[in-house]
């Protein structure tokens, strides 16, 4: 195929260049089947146009790569607020790993905010493990909890220290909180139960817990420990958290809806806001644990 170059369509044979085009450039519905695997001559004018288009494509591809790179999680993980815990993570990315040891409990928590919902939880409290599985599944976090404690007395200390460690791991994984959405809001139904959670990763710990659980226990788990779990997590993570029950009669359903709504709201808050371009989501320019 010969394309004209110059005025009046006059051919300038010295200005033509030859290119080989594969049949992949044309689909099966092409009206030019005869061009498959043929040699095509393009004028310098057309070649310049193609080259200019290619340069533009390279520019926008490079720009997209730079933006994506700027939004990648920071690889430097600072030492988190101690809270009686030792930080042992040597990995990069948004991962927090905490070991908390007291005379009452021995807790190891690893939290990956950019996970796929992997849950490996063994706290010694079966119902709490079930709730932590909801946190992983619906938040798409990888949650690993291993704990031993004085559950022969009751579940109070282990429940509390697991929550303290998760809050500390979250604090560590968030780092300087650059580029995140910061706010999360979600309502989760579970049959007759409906629970609304709204949270702010502000660095200021506060809990408003408006949930009425009708029974004292679910299995062997003391339902009073639900509020204490979230209070402990809020205290170490520096989170403002509002939990409000909108409906519900079954204790199991109410608590599970609470954890599911919390997981989705936290996922929303920790995800990156692409429009923010890696900046801190605060007019102050900084978000930190008070």
C-alpha positions in Angstrom: 0.0 0.0 0.0 1.5 3.3 -1.0 0.5 6.6 0.7 1.1 9.9 -1.0 3.5 12.5 0.4 3.7 16.2 -0.7 1.3 18.4 -2.7 -1.4 17.2 -5.0 -0.8 13.6 -3.8 2.4 13.4 -5.7 4.5 10.5 -4.8 7.9 11.1 -3.3 9.6 7.7 -3.4 12.6 9.0 -1.5 10.5 9.9 1.5 8.7 6.6 1.9 9.8 4.1 4.6 8.8 0.4 4.8 7.3 -1.2 7.9 6.2 -4.8 8.5 2.8 -5.1 10.2 1.6 -8.3 11.8 -1.9 -9.6 11.2 -2.5 -9.0 14.9 -3.1 -5.3 14.1 -6.2 -6.3 12.3 -9.1 -8.2 13.8 -11.0 -11.0 12.0 -13.7 -8.6 10.9 -11.2 -6.3 9.1 -12.1 -5.2 5.7 -8.5 -5.4 4.7 -7.6 -9.1 4.9 -5.2 -8.8 2.1 -3.0 -6.7 4.3 -2.2 -9.6 6.7 1.5 -10.1 7.0 2.1 -7.7 4.1 4.7 -5.0 3.8 3.2 -1.5 4.0 4.8 1.7 2.9 4.0 4.8 5.1 5.0 8.3 4.2 7.1 10.4 6.6 4.0 12.4 7.4 2.1 9.3 8.6 5.1 7.9 10.3 5.6 11.2 12.2 1.9 11.0 13.3 2.3 7.5 14.6 5.5 8.3 16.4 3.9 11.4 18.0 1.0 9.2 19.2 3.5 6.7 20.6 5.3 9.4 22.5 2.1 10.6 24.0 1.2 7.1 25.0 4.6 6.7 26.7 4.1 10.0 28.5 0.7 9.0 30.0 1.9 5.5 30.8 4.9 7.0 32.7 2.6 9.5 34.5 0.3 6.7 35.6 3.3 4.7 36.8 4.6 7.6 38.8 1.2 8.2 40.4 0.8 4.5 41.3 4.3 4.5 42.7 3.6 7.5 44.8 0.5 5.8 46.3 2.3 2.6 47.3 2.5 2.0 51.0 5.6 3.4 52.7 8.3 0.8 53.3 9.5 2.3 56.5 7.5 1.3 59.6 8.1 3.4 62.7 8.0 2.2 66.2 4.4 2.3 67.3 2.9 3.7 70.5 4.2 1.1 73.0 1.2 0.4 75.2 3.2 -2.3 77.0 3.8 -4.1 73.8 7.0 -4.8 71.9 6.9 -4.3 68.1 8.6 -7.2 66.3 7.7 -6.6 62.6 10.6 -6.6 60.1 8.5 -6.6 57.0 7.6 -3.7 54.7 4.2 -2.3 53.8 1.1 -1.7 55.9 1.7 -4.5 58.3 1.7 -4.3 62.1 3.0 -7.1 64.3 2.8 -7.0 68.0 3.8 -9.2 70.9 2.2 -8.3 74.2 3.2 -10.2 77.3 1.8 -9.7 80.8 1.4 -11.8 83.9 -2.1 -12.5 82.8 -1.7 -13.1 79.0 0.7 -13.7 76.2 -0.6 -12.3 72.9 0.8 -12.2 69.4 -1.0 -10.3 66.7 -0.1 -9.7 63.0 -2.4 -7.5 60.9 -2.0 -6.8 57.2 -4.3 -3.9 56.0 -3.6 -4.9 52.3 -4.4 -8.5 52.7 -7.0 -10.9 51.2 -9.1 -11.8 54.2 -6.8 -14.6 55.6 -7.8 -15.4 59.2 -5.7 -17.5 61.6 -7.1 -16.8 65.0 -6.6 -18.8 68.2 -7.3 -16.6 71.2 -8.6 -19.4 73.4 -12.0 -17.8 73.2 -14.0 -19.5 70.4 -16.7 -16.8 70.0 -14.0 -14.0 69.9 -12.1 -16.0 67.2 -15.4 -16.2 65.2 -15.7 -12.4 65.4 -12.0 -11.8 64.4 -12.7 -14.0 61.4 -15.5 -11.5 60.4 -13.0 -8.7 60.7 -10.6 -10.5 58.3 -13.3 -11.6 55.8 -15.3 -8.4 55.5 -12.4 -6.0 55.9 -10.1 -8.0 53.5 -7.4 -7.8 56.2 -5.1 -10.6 57.0 -5.6 -11.2 60.8 -3.4 -13.5 62.8 -4.0 -13.8 66.5 -2.5 -16.3 68.9 -3.1 -15.8 72.6 -3.0 -17.6 75.8 -4.3 -16.3 79.1 -6.0 -16.8 82.4 -9.3 -17.9 80.9 -9.7 -20.3 83.8 -10.7 -17.2 85.7 -12.7 -15.6 82.8 -12.2 -14.2 79.3 -11.8 -10.6 80.4 -8.0 -10.2 80.4 -7.5 -12.1 77.1 -10.3 -10.3 75.4 -8.8 -7.0 76.5 -5.2 -7.7 75.6 -6.1 -9.1 72.2 -7.9 -5.8 71.4 -5.1 -3.7 72.8 -2.6 -5.6 70.6 -4.9 -5.3 67.5 -5.2 -1.6 68.1 -1.4 -1.2 68.4 -0.9 -3.3 65.2 -3.4 -1.0 63.4 -1.6 2.1 64.7 1.7 0.7 63.4 0.4 -0.4 60.0 -1.2 3.0 59.4 2.1 4.8 59.9 1.6 8.5 59.0 -1.8 7.8 57.4 -0.9 9.6 54.2 -3.3 9.1 51.3 -6.0 7.2 53.2 -9.7 8.0 53.2 -9.6 8.4 57.0 -13.3 8.1 57.4 -15.5 5.0 57.2 -19.2 4.5 57.5 -21.2 1.3 57.1 -24.4 -0.4 58.2 -24.5 -4.2 58.2 -27.7 -6.2 58.5 -27.7 -9.8 59.8 -31.3 -11.2 59.6 -33.3 -9.1 62.1 -30.2 -7.2 63.4 -28.9 -4.0 61.9 -25.8 -2.1 63.2 -24.4 1.1 62.0 -20.6 2.0 62.5 -19.0 5.3 61.7 -15.3 5.9 62.4 -12.5 8.4 62.0 -8.8 7.5 62.0 -8.2 10.8 63.6 -5.6 9.9 66.2 -8.1 10.8 69.0 -9.5 7.8 70.9 -13.2 7.9 71.6 -15.9 5.3 71.7 -19.7 5.8 71.6 -21.3 2.3 72.0 -25.0 2.3 71.8 -25.8 -1.4 71.5 -28.3 -3.4 73.6 -27.4 -7.1 73.8 -30.4 -8.9 75.4 -28.5 -11.9 76.9 -25.5 -12.0 79.2 -23.7 -14.7 77.3 -23.4 -16.1 73.8 -22.1 -19.6 74.4 -19.5 -19.0 77.1 -18.7 -15.5 76.0 -19.7 -12.7 78.3 -21.5 -10.1 76.0 -20.3 -7.2 78.2 -16.9 -7.9 76.7 -18.0 -6.6 73.3 -17.9 -3.0 74.4 -14.7 -3.6 76.4 -13.1 -5.0 73.2 -13.8 -2.0 71.1 -12.9 0.4 74.0 -9.5 -1.3 74.2 -8.9 -1.2 70.5 -9.9 2.5 70.3 -7.5 3.4 73.1 -4.4 2.0 71.4 -5.2 2.8 67.8 -6.3 6.4 68.3 -9.7 6.0 66.6 -13.0 7.8 67.0 -15.6 5.1 66.8 -19.4 5.3 66.9 -21.4 2.0 67.1 -25.2 2.2 67.0 -27.7 -0.6 67.0 -30.7 0.1 64.7 -32.5 -3.2 65.1 -32.0 -6.7 66.6 -33.2 -9.3 69.0 -30.7 -12.1 68.8 -27.5 -11.5 70.7 -25.3 -13.5 68.3 -26.7 -11.6 65.3 -26.3 -8.2 67.0 -22.7 -8.8 67.9 -21.8 -10.3 64.5 -23.4 -7.5 62.7 -21.3 -5.1 64.8 -18.1 -6.7 63.8 -19.1 -6.9 60.1 -20.0 -3.3 60.0 -16.8 -2.3 61.8 -14.8 -4.4 59.4 -16.3 -2.7 56.3 -16.0 0.8 57.8 -12.4 0.2 58.7 -11.6 -1.1 55.3 -13.2 2.0 53.8 -11.2 4.3 56.1 -7.8 2.6 55.5 -8.1 2.3 51.7 -6.3 4.9 49.6 -8.0 7.9 48.1 -6.4 8.3 44.6 -7.4 11.9 44.3 -5.5 12.8 47.4 -2.2 11.9 45.8 -0.6 10.6 49.0 -1.2 13.7 51.2 -2.4 13.5 54.8 -6.2 13.7 55.0 -6.3 16.6 57.5 -6.3 20.4 57.2 -3.6 20.3 60.0 -1.3 18.4 57.7 -0.7 15.6 60.2 -2.7 12.7 61.8 -1.1 11.1 64.8 -2.0 9.3 68.0 -2.7 11.9 70.7 
